[in-house]
């Protein structure tokens, strides 16, 4: 099975570079990584170019013009051109632990999508992370991050679970296995079968809506939040607005009520309305 990572980004070249350090250090080699860019400037393109020859991964840059928050559209573009048959999704402000892709690959199952976890860092800790801390693994150590480095005690607990205990921790987790944009994976054929992301949606729950359609199709979530982990760098979110959040909630309610599997606002320009 060939892995493609789809990494969304917008105007955060410094954070994107930190994320790419994590992919350079992956235990798994030979994967494709697509930077799905929602209209960033040349600063982001220069970061991608800088790591274009990094060993162990094939790096590609898929870009669209900046016209507001259109993450779902650029993600669909990335899915459409991905060479892998298994796709791992994360964001350009998330640094993966060294075993991140190996865990997704090992846990992939037919008729399943994987729901991974993340640990939120403080802004101070986010800026303090350097290449050496990613290479050595200190960026994933609660003790090394120091007091104030994590935004919650729960995050510290996630980082402290030893390798052997992670399967049991995932089994015991009470949180639902939802599709999370920062850390989820699925077979490309399943994503195409639901027509990808709904491009009407802006920020706020747009990832969960895709997960609902997968579940309605019989592709159920599997909890891997301890086994597949990344750390999330803190940043502002100027693109959040109440109108978009309300619209997204309405779309999710409709998806749930109709048990929809297909969106006509996805990868294919039109589709069989009978599947909705």
Number of C-alpha atoms within 10 A of each C-alpha: 10 12 25 27 27 27 26 25 23 22 16 15 21 14 23 24 20 22 26 25 20 22 26 19 19 21 14 18 16 13 19 19 25 23 27 28 26 24 21 17 16 11 12 23 16 12 15 20 13 11 17 14 11 14 12 16 20 17 20 18 16 18 19 15 12 13 8 10 17 20 25 25 23 26 25 23 18 26 24 15 10 20 17 18 14 21 25 25 21 23 22 26 27 27 29 29 25 23 18 22 24 16 18 26 17 8 16 17 14 10 15 19 30 26 26 30 23 22 24 20 24 19 17 13 20 22 14 13 16 14 16 11 16 22 16 11 15 15 28 23 14 19 13 12 20 10 10 13 20 22 16 13 10 11 17 20 12 21 19 14 13 11 9 9 11 18 14 11 18 19 13 10 13 9 9 10 21 22 28 22 22 24 25 27 30 25 22 20 12 20 25 17 14 26 24 27 29 24 19 16 24 22 18 17 17 24 20 16 26 25 26 22 27 27 20 17 18 13 20 21 23 22 25 25 25 26 27 25 27 29 23 24 23 18 13 7 8 6 10 13 12 10 9 17 17 11 15 21 16 12 18 20 13 13 20 15 9 11 17 22 22 27 26 19 18 22 25 14 9 11 16 9 10 8 13 15
